[in-house]
Amino acid sequence: MNKQDDGINLDAEPSGDGCVECLAAGTWWFHLRRCAECGHIGCCDDSLHKHASKHAHATGHPVIQSFEPGEDWFYDYRTDDMFEGPTLKAPHSHPREQPTPGPEGLVPRRWQAVLAHGEENS
């Protein structure tokens, strides 16, 4: 075990296919991250609402893993380090047919400009 192993629960299942808070609010995300401790799926820090970071800070769950297809890196908020970690419980990403950004139907046509300006009404 390495120093990042605390904050990782191999039995935690992902909370769904998309950012829990964005789905509840009817908004969209850029990329998805999975809490390695409880399985919460939140949006990345490049998304407007940064729900993965907010979850980590609110709960004290320090480690996330990418929830994007083909990515398996981990990140520790305590140390600001990326690292290779264990295999978490499947699924390991959102479905490949789910668009990025997502979810389908909620992403603005000019989403790049929205992210660049940091507000949804751009």
Secondary structure, DSSP 4 states (H G I P E B T S, - for coil): --GGGTT--TTPPPS-SS-HHHHHHT--BSSEEEETTT--EEE-TTSSS-HHHHHHHHH---EEEE-STT---EEETTTTEEE--PPPSSP-SS-TTS-SSBSTTTS-TTHHHHHHHTSTT-
